[in-house]
Amino acid sequence: MRTMTWKGALILLSLAMTLMLVVAACGDDEDDAAEPAAAPETTTDTSGDAMGDAMMEKPTLVFSDLDWVSAQIQNAIARKILEDGYGYETDAVFGGTVPLMEALTRGDTNITMEIWLPNQQDAFDAAIAEGTIEVIGNSLEDNWQSAFIIPKYTADANPGLTSVEDLKNPEYMELFVTPDSKNKARLITCIPGWECEGINQAKVENYGLTDHVELINPGSDTALAAEIRSAFEQQEDVLFYYWGPTVLSNDLNTMFGGYVVLEEEPHTDECFASDYTCAYPVAEVLVVMRTDLVEQAPDVVEFFKKWDFNAGNQLAAEGYLNDAGADYPEVAEWFLANTEDWKNWVTPEALAKIEAAQG
């Protein structure tokens, strides 16, 4: 009888183990057929908090993209912060003061960074009374504006020209006559679609200046600023509407000898509620949001409560815009990278995300 070698023993052992695995597998198939595997256990949290979180989605924030520099800069910075730091999608609708106030009350936009009071007082009061909008923050610092401004060099050369009434004097009216002003003083007025356009028209009419002053539409705030700057550079007599603080108003004071606001009666609320025959007040500029968005985006409300676009921030951002020839998104990126105040407006978590996005 031959003795089995160790190689043969290994072969037999391997065959035996293979046979055992096949039998075991057949047995498992029979068990599976008899008893299907149970589905994985799942737990549904039907508590109010979990359901609320599931249903709550971040709304798209639609800004009123007002057609002047400070508003567009503020929009760009706020949108960048809310997108990178808070995870919101944002959009904007471009236009003037009047149509965008209507868009806000209709719900076509839901955040406006600059509501100027008292210029927009009637529309603002109506929307507040209807519960359509809420004030959620302050926008710019107190701003001045005037309908009747002349260069200081013009005032120095004509010491009798000190008030709006003096424009009725042919000698002073003649200083501002141009080929397109119909032999009247040419007043470069407010931008079409802004509330001040109608206010300045009422001022001219109610001061009895219709035969002495011709309102000239500048087309845009950029065109208005360019025409004013050009006149000062060439030392021309010019009568214009403007406001401040802005880069231009600062330049007029520091580079071109300054400007003079022609005298009017001191501002009263009663005057502005009737005929506007008094000075503009120092403006209050507010950030407002549609009421239906306030509960949906409480973190946005908290952010804007801390918003502080003071004159220093405004002039720095406008200066970069002009000096670098940048667009508004580029100004926002520059502002976040080169200033510090905004870091106090956001949560620590948002700050970390924004700084990470900056790289």
Residue frames as qw, qx, qy, qz and C-alpha x, y, z in Angstrom:
[[0.000, 0.893, 0.450, 0.000, 0.00, 0.00, 0.00],
 [0.446, 0.430, -0.028, 0.784, 1.44, 3.31, -1.03],
 [0.304, -0.567, -0.425, 0.636, 1.85, 6.04, 1.53],
 [0.226, 0.895, 0.336, 0.188, 0.15, 9.40, 0.61],
 [0.502, 0.174, -0.099, 0.841, 2.62, 12.17, 0.02],
 [0.117, -0.509, -0.393, 0.757, 2.21, 15.55, 1.72],
 [0.139, 0.149, -0.357, -0.911, 1.32, 17.12, -1.64],
 [0.315, -0.290, -0.815, -0.390, -1.53, 14.67, -2.11],
 [0.257, -0.511, -0.695, 0.436, -2.81, 15.36, 1.38],
 [0.012, -0.377, -0.079, 0.923, -2.93, 19.06, 0.62],
 [0.238, -0.036, -0.606, -0.758, -4.90, 18.44, -2.56],
 [0.347, -0.420, -0.834, -0.083, -7.50, 16.30, -0.74],
 [0.208, -0.497, -0.500, 0.678, -7.79, 18.88, 2.04],
 [0.072, 0.226, -0.191, -0.952, -8.34, 21.64, -0.49],
 [0.314, -0.202, -0.739, -0.561, -11.08, 19.66, -2.23],
 [0.327, -0.477, -0.782, 0.233, -12.80, 18.96, 1.06],
 [0.109, -0.447, -0.287, 0.840, -12.81, 22.62, 2.07],
 [0.171, 0.066, -0.438, -0.880, -14.19, 23.66, -1.32],
 [0.343, -0.339, -0.829, -0.281, -17.03, 21.13, -0.96],
 [0.261, -0.510, -0.635, 0.518, -17.89, 22.48, 2.51],
 [0.002, 0.320, 0.007, -0.947, -18.09, 26.06, 1.20],
 [0.269, -0.104, -0.645, -0.708, -20.43, 25.04, -1.62],
 [0.358, -0.452, -0.816, 0.017, -22.76, 23.25, 0.81],
 [0.196, -0.474, -0.435, 0.740, -22.76, 26.21, 3.17],
 [0.092, 0.162, -0.253, -0.949, -23.58, 28.56, 0.34],
 [0.334, -0.279, -0.760, -0.482, -26.53, 26.42, -0.72],
 [0.333, -0.508, -0.720, 0.335, -27.80, 26.42, 2.82],
 [0.088, -0.374, -0.168, 0.908, -27.60, 30.26, 2.95],
 [0.205, -0.051, -0.516, -0.830, -29.58, 30.53, -0.27],
 [0.375, -0.431, -0.804, -0.166, -32.34, 28.40, 1.22],
 [0.280, -0.511, -0.530, 0.616, -32.40, 30.51, 4.38],
 [0.001, 0.226, -0.109, -0.968, -32.56, 33.72, 2.36],
 [0.283, -0.221, -0.675, -0.644, -35.45, 32.43, 0.33],
 [0.405, -0.510, -0.755, 0.077, -37.35, 31.48, 3.46],
 [0.317, -0.797, -0.319, 0.404, -36.63, 34.66, 5.41],
 [0.425, 0.726, 0.099, 0.531, -35.99, 37.83, 3.36],
 [0.454, -0.065, -0.332, 0.825, -33.54, 40.24, 4.95],
 [0.103, -0.835, -0.462, 0.281, -35.18, 43.05, 6.93],
 [0.338, 0.788, 0.086, 0.508, -34.89, 46.56, 5.51],
 [0.404, 0.109, -0.408, 0.811, -32.48, 48.89, 7.33],
 [0.233, -0.728, -0.581, 0.279, -34.18, 50.59, 10.23],
 [0.210, 0.416, 0.094, 0.880, -34.83, 54.30, 9.66],
 [0.210, -0.586, -0.570, 0.536, -35.95, 56.96, 12.08],
 [0.127, 0.620, 0.342, 0.695, -37.98, 59.99, 11.03],
 [0.209, -0.296, -0.452, 0.815, -37.79, 63.02, 13.27],
 [0.012, -0.668, -0.591, -0.453, -41.20, 64.66, 13.07],
 [0.312, -0.605, -0.366, 0.635, -40.43, 67.30, 15.65],
 [0.237, 0.936, 0.233, -0.113, -41.24, 70.90, 14.73],
 [0.211, -0.796, 0.391, 0.410, -37.58, 71.97, 14.64],
 [0.466, -0.134, 0.764, 0.427, -36.54, 69.22, 12.23],
 [0.415, 0.637, 0.630, 0.159, -39.50, 69.83, 9.94],
 [0.062, 0.964, 0.066, -0.249, -38.84, 73.57, 10.02],
 [0.315, -0.612, 0.551, 0.472, -35.20, 73.07, 9.11],
 [0.487, 0.160, 0.780, 0.359, -36.14, 70.77, 6.24],
 [0.308, 0.792, 0.519, 0.088, -38.66, 73.25, 4.88],
 [0.098, -0.932, 0.049, 0.347, -36.51, 76.35, 5.40],
 [0.738, 0.278, 0.235, 0.567, -34.40, 77.25, 2.40],
 [0.273, -0.467, 0.011, 0.841, -32.31, 80.36, 2.07],
 [0.446, 0.811, 0.355, -0.130, -34.19, 82.87, -0.07],
 [0.564, 0.340, 0.200, 0.725, -32.49, 84.66, -2.93],
 [0.200, -0.706, -0.226, 0.640, -31.66, 88.21, -1.85],
 [0.429, 0.598, 0.420, 0.531, -32.64, 90.66, -4.60],
 [0.311, -0.472, -0.160, 0.809, -31.12, 94.12, -4.17],
 [0.309, 0.913, 0.258, -0.059, -32.44, 97.39, -5.53],
 [0.666, -0.038, 0.194, 0.719, -29.48, 98.43, -7.68],
 [0.072, 0.930, 0.227, -0.281, -29.96, 102.19, -7.49],
 [0.695, 0.562, 0.146, 0.425, -28.27, 104.16, -10.24],
 [0.023, 0.926, -0.273, 0.258, -25.63, 106.05, -8.31],
 [0.478, 0.499, -0.668, 0.277, -22.16, 105.24, -7.05],
 [0.223, -0.384, 0.697, -0.563, -22.53, 104.89, -3.29],
 [0.823, 0.001, 0.271, -0.499, -25.58, 102.62, -3.59],
 [0.873, 0.372, -0.300, -0.094, -23.91, 100.37, -6.15],
 [0.276, 0.508, -0.717, 0.389, -20.73, 100.13, -4.07],
 [0.471, -0.265, 0.604, -0.585, -22.74, 99.21, -0.97],
 [0.906, 0.164, 0.024, -0.388, -24.71, 96.63, -2.94],
 [0.710, 0.465, -0.524, 0.071, -21.55, 95.01, -4.26],
 [0.060, 0.435, -0.749, 0.495, -19.94, 94.78, -0.83],
 [0.635, -0.128, 0.472, -0.598, -23.08, 93.50, 0.91],
 [0.905, 0.263, -0.142, -0.303, -23.70, 90.91, -1.81],
 [0.536, 0.483, -0.662, 0.204, -20.12, 89.65, -1.62],
 [0.186, -0.339, 0.722, -0.573, -20.34, 89.27, 2.17],
 [0.744, 0.018, 0.349, -0.570, -23.72, 87.52, 2.06],
 [0.854, 0.366, -0.315, -0.193, -22.68, 85.15, -0.71],
 [0.535, 0.427, -0.666, 0.298, -19.25, 84.16, 0.64],
 [0.031, -0.300, 0.694, -0.654, -19.97, 84.42, 4.36],
 [0.522, 0.047, 0.524, -0.671, -23.61, 83.43, 4.74],
 [0.279, 0.063, 0.933, 0.219, -24.27, 81.19, 1.74],
 [0.440, 0.642, 0.426, -0.462, -27.01, 83.26, 0.11],
 [0.435, 0.353, 0.544, 0.625, -27.62, 83.65, -3.58],
 [0.020, 0.658, 0.212, -0.723, -28.07, 87.30, -4.56],
 [0.391, 0.502, 0.548, 0.543, -29.33, 89.26, -7.53],
 [0.086, -0.465, -0.155, 0.868, -30.07, 92.89, -8.35],
 [0.334, 0.724, 0.561, 0.224, -32.53, 95.00, -10.34],
 [0.361, -0.081, 0.063, 0.927, -31.15, 98.24, -11.77],
 [0.027, 0.742, 0.530, 0.411, -33.06, 101.52, -11.85],
 [0.035, 0.493, -0.150, 0.856, -33.84, 104.91, -10.35],
 [0.102, -0.066, 0.663, -0.739, -35.25, 105.86, -6.97],
 [0.604, 0.091, 0.130, -0.781, -38.93, 105.99, -7.93],
 [0.794, 0.156, -0.461, -0.365, -39.22, 102.76, -9.97],
 [0.491, 0.163, -0.809, 0.280, -37.13, 100.79, -7.50],
 [0.274, -0.077, 0.582, -0.761, -39.23, 101.94, -4.55],
 [0.768, 0.129, -0.062, -0.624, -42.22, 100.59, -6.47],
 [0.688, 0.255, -0.677, -0.057, -40.30, 97.37, -7.20],
 [0.111, 0.195, -0.800, 0.556, -39.54, 96.97, -3.49],
 [0.495, 0.027, 0.430, -0.755, -43.16, 97.37, -2.45],
 [0.807, 0.228, -0.269, -0.473, -44.28, 94.92, -5.18],
 [0.847, -0.307, 0.435, -0.006, -41.73, 92.34, -4.10],
 [0.781, 0.600, -0.120, 0.126, -39.60, 92.48, -7.26],
 [0.397, 0.475, -0.571, 0.539, -36.70, 93.38, -4.99],
 [0.691, -0.582, -0.428, -0.031, -36.38, 92.75, -1.26],
 [0.582, -0.537, -0.125, 0.598, -33.46, 94.84, 0.02],
 [0.325, 0.849, 0.077, 0.410, -32.70, 98.52, -0.62],
 [0.678, -0.143, -0.281, 0.664, -29.43, 99.88, 0.74],
 [0.169, -0.092, -0.098, 0.976, -30.26, 103.59, 0.42],
 [0.071, -0.769, -0.604, -0.196, -33.68, 105.00, 1.26],
 [0.262, 0.143, -0.141, 0.944, -33.17, 108.77, 1.46],
 [0.214, -0.790, -0.574, 0.032, -35.42, 110.69, 3.83],
 [0.467, 0.421, 0.542, -0.558, -37.16, 113.06, 3.53],
 [0.212, 0.319, -0.577, -0.722, -36.80, 112.82, -0.27],
 [0.398, -0.088, -0.846, -0.345, -38.71, 109.51, -0.28],
 [0.193, -0.061, 0.659, -0.725, -40.80, 110.26, 2.80],
 [0.679, 0.109, 0.049, -0.724, -44.27, 109.81, 1.31],
 [0.780, 0.207, -0.543, -0.232, -43.54, 106.46, -0.37],
 [0.310, 0.224, -0.814, 0.436, -41.58, 105.27, 2.66],
 [0.347, -0.065, 0.526, -0.774, -44.35, 106.19, 5.11],
 [0.779, 0.126, -0.143, -0.597, -46.96, 104.44, 2.96],
 [0.701, 0.221, -0.678, -0.013, -44.93, 101.22, 2.76],
 [0.098, 0.175, -0.770, 0.606, -44.27, 101.25, 6.51],
 [0.531, -0.002, 0.313, -0.787, -47.98, 101.79, 7.22],
 [0.832, 0.178, -0.304, -0.428, -48.89, 98.88, 4.95],
 [0.778, -0.412, 0.472, -0.049, -46.36, 96.65, 6.71],
 [0.843, 0.531, -0.088, 0.025, -44.53, 96.02, 3.44],
 [0.591, 0.500, -0.399, 0.492, -41.04, 97.04, 4.56],
 [0.661, -0.723, -0.116, 0.166, -38.99, 97.32, 7.75],
 [0.160, 0.872, -0.415, 0.206, -35.93, 99.40, 8.56],
 [0.959, -0.194, -0.124, 0.165, -33.06, 97.03, 9.38],
 [0.693, -0.264, 0.009, 0.671, -30.09, 99.40, 9.53],
 [0.054, 0.907, -0.046, -0.415, -28.46, 102.73, 8.80],
 [0.805, 0.497, 0.152, 0.286, -26.78, 103.20, 5.46],
 [0.484, 0.493, -0.121, 0.713, -24.60, 106.26, 4.92],
 [0.273, -0.335, -0.411, 0.803, -23.64, 108.88, 7.43],
 [0.190, 0.807, 0.371, -0.418, -25.77, 112.03, 7.45],
 [0.473, 0.205, 0.470, 0.717, -25.61, 113.52, 3.95],
 [0.135, 0.614, 0.132, -0.766, -26.19, 117.07, 2.80],
 [0.412, 0.374, 0.643, 0.526, -27.63, 118.03, -0.56],
 [0.092, 0.630, 0.154, -0.756, -28.61, 121.25, -2.28],
 [0.588, 0.636, 0.483, 0.125, -30.25, 122.33, -5.50],
 [0.269, 0.942, 0.010, 0.198, -28.30, 125.57, -5.83],
 [0.716, -0.499, 0.184, 0.451, -24.51, 125.38, -5.60],
 [0.476, 0.862, -0.127, 0.118, -21.86, 127.59, -7.22],
 [0.764, 0.143, -0.285, 0.561, -18.04, 127.53, -7.16],
 [0.440, -0.717, -0.207, 0.499, -16.35, 129.62, -4.49],
 [0.363, -0.115, 0.297, 0.876, -14.43, 131.47, -7.21],
 [0.035, -0.557, -0.565, -0.608, -17.79, 132.54, -8.68],
 [0.416, -0.799, -0.427, 0.076, -19.04, 133.67, -5.27],
 [0.514, -0.472, -0.011, 0.716, -15.81, 135.58, -4.60],
 [0.235, 0.093, 0.409, 0.877, -16.10, 137.41, -7.92],
 [0.302, -0.476, -0.441, -0.698, -19.80, 138.21, -7.31],
 [0.119, -0.004, -0.733, 0.670, -20.22, 139.06, -3.61],
 [0.474, 0.022, 0.136, -0.869, -23.85, 140.06, -4.12],
 [0.735, 0.032, -0.552, -0.394, -24.79, 136.54, -5.21],
 [0.101, -0.305, 0.813, -0.486, -25.59, 134.83, -1.94],
 [0.502, 0.166, 0.690, -0.494, -29.14, 133.47, -2.14],
 [0.370, 0.360, 0.818, 0.255, -31.56, 131.74, -4.46],
 [0.200, 0.865, 0.387, -0.248, -33.50, 134.99, -4.84],
 [0.142, -0.713, 0.332, 0.601, -30.41, 136.68, -6.30],
 [0.403, 0.069, 0.781, 0.472, -30.74, 134.51, -9.42],
 [0.283, 0.796, 0.534, -0.031, -33.62, 136.81, -10.42],
 [0.086, -0.839, 0.187, 0.504, -31.06, 139.57, -10.90],
 [0.780, 0.625, -0.017, -0.029, -30.18, 139.64, -14.65],
 [0.120, 0.808, -0.569, 0.093, -26.53, 140.31, -13.80],
 [0.418, -0.383, 0.806, -0.167, -26.20, 137.08, -11.85],
 [0.835, 0.311, 0.394, -0.225, -28.52, 135.06, -14.05],
 [0.583, 0.761, -0.256, -0.121, -26.30, 135.95, -17.03],
 [0.217, -0.642, 0.736, -0.015, -23.29, 134.23, -15.37],
 [0.498, -0.079, 0.861, -0.072, -24.83, 130.83, -16.00],
 [0.697, 0.564, 0.090, -0.434, -26.43, 131.30, -19.44],
 [0.379, -0.260, 0.791, 0.403, -25.32, 128.73, -22.01],
 [0.264, 0.140, -0.589, -0.751, -26.45, 127.96, -25.59],
 [0.361, -0.251, -0.868, -0.231, -28.87, 125.28, -24.36],
 [0.167, -0.339, -0.698, 0.608, -30.39, 127.26, -21.46],
 [0.046, 0.731, 0.601, 0.318, -32.87, 129.47, -23.39],
 [0.121, 0.610, -0.095, 0.778, -31.24, 132.71, -22.18],
 [0.659, -0.681, 0.005, -0.319, -31.75, 131.67, -18.58],
 [0.226, -0.631, 0.718, -0.188, -29.37, 130.48, -15.90],
 [0.752, 0.156, -0.616, -0.175, -28.48, 126.86, -16.58],
 [0.539, -0.480, 0.563, -0.403, -29.02, 124.67, -13.50],
 [0.490, 0.194, -0.843, -0.109, -27.67, 121.12, -13.85],
 [0.655, -0.364, 0.188, -0.634, -30.30, 119.33, -11.83],
 [0.608, -0.257, 0.712, -0.242, -31.05, 115.95, -10.29],
 [0.033, -0.165, 0.917, 0.362, -30.94, 112.61, -12.12],
 [0.625, -0.052, -0.348, -0.696, -34.09, 111.44, -13.95],
 [0.755, -0.189, -0.617, -0.114, -36.03, 108.96, -11.84],
 [0.379, -0.079, -0.621, 0.681, -34.75, 110.32, -8.51],
 [0.178, -0.774, -0.582, 0.174, -37.13, 111.99, -6.06],
 [0.277, -0.584, -0.021, 0.763, -34.98, 115.14, -6.07],
 [0.196, 0.203, 0.582, 0.763, -35.78, 115.66, -9.76],
 [0.177, -0.709, -0.598, -0.327, -39.35, 116.58, -8.85],
 [0.436, -0.724, -0.293, 0.446, -38.28, 118.50, -5.73],
 [0.355, -0.281, 0.218, 0.865, -35.90, 120.71, -7.72],
 [0.038, 0.422, 0.605, 0.674, -38.57, 121.37, -10.33],
 [0.321, -0.787, -0.526, -0.035, -40.97, 122.43, -7.56],
 [0.461, -0.557, -0.108, 0.682, -38.32, 124.67, -6.03],
 [0.242, 0.018, 0.382, 0.892, -37.73, 126.52, -9.28],
 [0.144, -0.567, -0.616, -0.527, -41.45, 126.99, -9.86],
 [0.442, -0.763, -0.470, 0.051, -42.39, 127.94, -6.30],
 [0.455, -0.466, -0.037, 0.758, -39.46, 130.34, -5.86],
 [0.353, 0.876, 0.171, -0.283, -40.70, 132.17, -8.96],
 [0.301, -0.589, 0.562, 0.497, -37.58, 131.27, -10.92],
 [0.727, 0.382, 0.565, 0.080, -39.23, 129.78, -14.02],
 [0.462, 0.880, 0.064, 0.084, -38.28, 132.80, -16.12],
 [0.085, -0.892, 0.442, -0.045, -34.75, 132.90, -14.72],
 [0.358, -0.435, 0.826, 0.001, -33.57, 129.29, -14.36],
 [0.795, 0.284, -0.375, -0.383, -33.60, 126.45, -16.88],
 [0.736, -0.365, 0.560, -0.106, -33.26, 122.96, -15.43],
 [0.525, 0.548, -0.606, -0.238, -30.85, 120.81, -17.45],
 [0.962, -0.177, 0.136, -0.158, -31.03, 117.03, -17.17],
 [0.114, -0.707, 0.682, 0.145, -27.53, 115.53, -16.74],
 [0.746, 0.258, -0.541, -0.290, -28.62, 111.99, -17.69],
 [0.864, -0.192, -0.434, 0.168, -26.75, 110.15, -14.94],
 [0.535, -0.828, 0.056, 0.159, -24.81, 110.77, -11.76],
 [0.732, -0.118, 0.302, 0.599, -21.59, 110.02, -13.67],
 [0.347, 0.594, 0.336, 0.643, -22.41, 112.66, -16.27],
 [0.289, -0.927, -0.167, -0.168, -23.41, 115.14, -13.55],
 [0.676, -0.624, 0.156, 0.360, -20.12, 114.66, -11.69],
 [0.657, 0.132, 0.352, 0.653, -18.09, 114.86, -14.92],
 [0.186, 0.774, 0.297, 0.528, -19.71, 118.14, -15.97],
 [0.429, -0.902, -0.036, -0.014, -19.20, 119.71, -12.55],
 [0.737, -0.408, 0.246, 0.480, -15.57, 118.61, -12.39],
 [0.555, 0.388, 0.358, 0.643, -14.89, 119.90, -15.91],
 [0.018, -0.908, -0.210, -0.362, -16.36, 123.32, -15.07],
 [0.563, -0.807, 0.107, 0.145, -14.21, 123.62, -11.94],
 [0.761, -0.111, 0.316, 0.556, -11.09, 122.53, -13.82],
 [0.391, 0.467, 0.348, 0.713, -11.69, 125.28, -16.40],
 [0.143, -0.298, -0.347, 0.878, -12.75, 127.84, -13.76],
 [0.166, -0.355, -0.549, -0.738, -16.14, 128.28, -15.43],
 [0.403, -0.080, 0.381, -0.828, -19.21, 129.66, -13.69],
 [0.413, -0.124, -0.855, -0.288, -21.60, 126.79, -13.06],
 [0.535, -0.222, 0.330, -0.745, -24.87, 126.35, -11.14],
 [0.538, 0.096, -0.819, -0.174, -25.64, 122.81, -10.08],
 [0.820, -0.422, 0.064, -0.382, -27.34, 120.30, -7.80],
 [0.579, 0.310, -0.724, 0.209, -25.16, 117.96, -5.76],
 [0.789, -0.572, -0.035, -0.223, -24.71, 116.19, -2.45],
 [0.386, 0.522, -0.673, 0.354, -21.97, 114.90, -0.16],
 [0.225, -0.710, 0.572, 0.343, -19.83, 113.57, 1.25],
 [0.908, 0.385, 0.154, 0.059, -18.53, 112.10, -2.00],
 [0.702, -0.103, 0.236, 0.664, -15.15, 111.95, -3.67],
 [0.295, 0.612, 0.315, 0.662, -16.22, 114.81, -5.94],
 [0.299, -0.911, -0.160, -0.234, -17.41, 117.08, -3.12],
 [0.719, -0.573, 0.114, 0.377, -14.17, 116.37, -1.27],
 [0.621, 0.155, 0.311, 0.703, -12.12, 117.15, -4.40],
 [0.103, 0.817, 0.289, 0.489, -13.99, 120.39, -4.99],
 [0.470, -0.882, -0.014, -0.016, -12.97, 121.52, -1.51],
 [0.717, -0.511, 0.292, 0.373, -9.40, 120.27, -1.50],
 [0.602, 0.059, 0.489, 0.629, -8.34, 120.70, -5.14],
 [0.211, 0.537, 0.482, 0.659, -10.53, 123.44, -6.62],
 [0.057, 0.231, -0.192, 0.952, -11.00, 126.02, -3.86],
 [0.129, 0.289, 0.759, -0.568, -14.43, 124.94, -2.61],
 [0.111, -0.462, -0.663, -0.579, -18.06, 125.63, -3.37],
 [0.170, 0.034, 0.391, -0.904, -20.88, 127.77, -1.93],
 [0.012, -0.489, -0.869, -0.076, -24.47, 126.71, -1.30],
 [0.116, -0.375, -0.167, -0.904, -26.86, 129.56, -2.11],
 [0.140, 0.040, 0.673, -0.725, -29.02, 130.52, 0.84],
 [0.415, -0.400, -0.635, -0.515, -32.60, 129.33, 1.27],
 [0.581, -0.540, 0.169, -0.585, -34.97, 129.45, 4.19],
 [0.173, -0.341, 0.891, -0.243, -34.03, 126.88, 6.85],
 [0.404, -0.091, -0.849, -0.327, -35.60, 123.49, 6.36],
 [0.491, -0.082, 0.554, -0.667, -38.86, 122.57, 8.07],
 [0.250, 0.166, 0.951, 0.076, -40.98, 119.46, 7.67],
 [0.353, 0.683, 0.473, -0.430, -43.99, 121.68, 6.96],
 [0.207, 0.698, -0.355, -0.587, -42.17, 123.31, 4.07],
 [0.023, 0.271, -0.897, -0.349, -41.26, 119.98, 2.49],
 [0.266, 0.368, 0.877, -0.156, -44.80, 118.79, 2.93],
 [0.331, 0.781, 0.341, -0.405, -46.07, 121.76, 0.92],
 [0.530, 0.846, 0.019, -0.061, -43.98, 123.70, -1.60],
 [0.868, 0.013, 0.034, 0.495, -40.25, 122.98, -0.95],
 [0.235, 0.850, -0.053, 0.469, -39.37, 126.68, -0.66],
 [0.513, -0.778, 0.352, -0.087, -36.69, 125.96, 1.92],
 [0.126, 0.619, -0.773, -0.061, -33.37, 124.16, 2.13],
 [0.813, 0.010, -0.576, -0.081, -32.97, 120.42, 1.87],
 [0.672, -0.672, 0.252, -0.181, -32.46, 118.88, 5.31],
 [0.048, -0.502, 0.864, 0.002, -29.51, 116.74, 6.29],
 [0.770, 0.058, -0.449, -0.449, -30.63, 113.40, 4.88],
 [0.615, -0.307, 0.683, -0.247, -31.24, 110.23, 6.85],
 [0.571, 0.383, -0.630, -0.360, -30.24, 107.22, 4.74],
 [0.700, -0.238, 0.550, -0.388, -31.63, 103.81, 5.71],
 [0.167, 0.164, -0.937, -0.259, -31.32, 100.14, 4.82],
 [0.682, 0.035, 0.294, -0.669, -34.75, 98.54, 4.41],
 [0.014, 0.082, -0.978, -0.193, -35.97, 95.00, 3.78],
 [0.588, -0.233, -0.452, -0.629, -39.32, 93.58, 2.80],
 [0.564, -0.394, 0.467, -0.555, -41.15, 92.40, 5.90],
 [0.968, 0.053, 0.004, -0.244, -41.81, 88.95, 4.46],
 [0.722, 0.440, -0.454, 0.281, -38.05, 88.36, 4.24],
 [0.198, -0.690, 0.479, -0.505, -37.23, 89.40, 7.80],
 [0.808, -0.308, 0.407, -0.294, -38.34, 86.10, 9.34],
 [0.948, 0.314, -0.016, 0.050, -36.80, 84.06, 6.53],
 [0.676, 0.429, -0.240, 0.549, -33.35, 85.63, 6.89],
 [0.499, -0.860, -0.103, 0.027, -32.73, 86.69, 10.51],
 [0.729, -0.293, 0.151, 0.600, -28.97, 86.41, 10.05],
 [0.367, 0.488, 0.300, 0.733, -29.17, 89.00, 7.27],
 [0.270, -0.880, -0.232, -0.313, -31.09, 91.33, 9.56],
 [0.694, -0.652, 0.016, 0.305, -28.46, 90.97, 12.28],
 [0.650, 0.086, 0.242, 0.715, -25.73, 91.67, 9.74],
 [0.172, 0.639, 0.280, 0.695, -27.34, 94.89, 8.54],
 [0.469, -0.854, -0.225, -0.025, -27.98, 96.08, 12.08],
 [0.650, -0.545, 0.156, 0.506, -24.19, 96.32, 12.40],
 [0.584, 0.509, 0.308, 0.553, -23.61, 97.77, 8.93],
 [0.230, -0.860, -0.074, 0.450, -21.74, 101.09, 9.16],
 [0.633, 0.417, 0.289, 0.585, -20.72, 102.52, 5.81],
 [0.238, -0.829, -0.148, 0.483, -19.34, 105.72, 7.28],
 [0.348, 0.913, -0.116, -0.177, -17.76, 108.56, 5.32],
 [0.242, -0.647, 0.692, 0.207, -14.30, 107.03, 5.65],
 [0.579, 0.082, 0.804, 0.111, -15.45, 103.73, 4.18],
 [0.536, 0.748, 0.370, -0.127, -17.45, 105.47, 1.48],
 [0.202, 0.913, -0.283, -0.213, -14.63, 107.74, 0.34],
 [0.372, -0.462, 0.778, 0.208, -12.08, 104.91, 0.42],
 [0.600, 0.281, 0.745, 0.078, -14.26, 102.69, -1.76],
 [0.455, 0.857, 0.213, -0.112, -15.18, 105.49, -4.17],
 [0.065, -0.839, 0.465, 0.275, -11.54, 106.53, -4.36],
 [0.464, -0.213, 0.824, 0.246, -10.49, 103.03, -5.37],
 [0.580, 0.582, 0.569, -0.040, -13.32, 102.87, -7.91],
 [0.325, 0.935, -0.017, -0.145, -12.09, 106.07, -9.58],
 [0.166, -0.772, 0.575, 0.214, -8.34, 105.58, -9.26],
 [0.441, -0.195, 0.859, 0.174, -8.25, 101.96, -10.37],
 [0.474, 0.228, -0.456, -0.718, -10.98, 102.18, -12.99],
 [0.075, 0.000, 0.987, -0.141, -12.50, 99.15, -11.28],
 [0.480, -0.358, -0.544, -0.588, -15.98, 97.73, -11.62],
 [0.562, -0.554, 0.173, -0.589, -18.22, 97.34, -8.57],
 [0.970, -0.205, -0.131, -0.002, -17.45, 93.65, -7.84],
 [0.679, 0.309, -0.312, 0.588, -13.74, 94.53, -7.93],
 [0.133, -0.607, 0.258, -0.740, -14.35, 97.37, -5.48],
 [0.828, -0.442, 0.006, -0.346, -16.07, 94.91, -3.15],
 [0.931, 0.014, -0.218, 0.293, -13.12, 92.53, -3.29],
 [0.386, 0.480, -0.290, 0.732, -10.69, 95.40, -2.67],
 [0.411, -0.625, 0.130, -0.650, -12.77, 96.70, 0.23],
 [0.921, -0.360, -0.049, -0.139, -12.84, 93.34, 1.98],
 [0.865, 0.123, -0.185, 0.450, -9.11, 92.84, 1.48],
 [0.419, 0.356, -0.169, 0.818, -7.99, 96.35, 2.51],
 [0.318, -0.529, 0.141, -0.774, -10.33, 97.58, 5.25],
 [0.195, 0.049, -0.892, 0.406, -11.18, 96.31, 8.70],
 [0.406, -0.050, 0.315, -0.856, -14.53, 97.78, 9.79],
 [0.730, 0.033, -0.404, -0.551, -16.60, 95.18, 7.95],
 [0.475, 0.090, -0.853, 0.196, -15.16, 92.42, 10.12],
 [0.108, 0.048, 0.641, -0.758, -17.20, 93.82, 13.02],
 [0.582, 0.111, -0.085, -0.801, -20.42, 93.50, 11.01],
 [0.759, 0.127, -0.565, -0.299, -20.27, 89.73, 10.48],
 [0.879, -0.431, 0.141, -0.148, -20.32, 86.63, 12.67],
 [0.353, -0.610, 0.685, 0.183, -17.02, 84.79, 13.40],
 [0.691, 0.166, 0.693, 0.120, -18.21, 81.92, 11.21],
 [0.531, 0.815, 0.229, 0.018, -18.99, 84.25, 8.31],
 [0.046, -0.907, 0.388, 0.157, -15.66, 86.02, 8.75],
 [0.543, -0.346, 0.737, 0.206, -13.78, 82.72, 8.50],
 [0.664, 0.444, 0.589, 0.126, -15.64, 81.78, 5.31],
 [0.337, 0.940, 0.034, -0.053, -15.06, 85.18, 3.69],
 [0.193, -0.793, 0.550, 0.177, -11.35, 85.11, 4.51],
 [0.638, -0.067, 0.743, 0.192, -11.11, 81.56, 3.16],
 [0.599, 0.686, 0.410, 0.058, -12.82, 82.69, -0.06],
 [0.124, 0.958, -0.222, -0.131, -10.26, 85.48, -0.36],
 [0.894, 0.280, -0.215, 0.275, -7.52, 82.86, -0.30]]
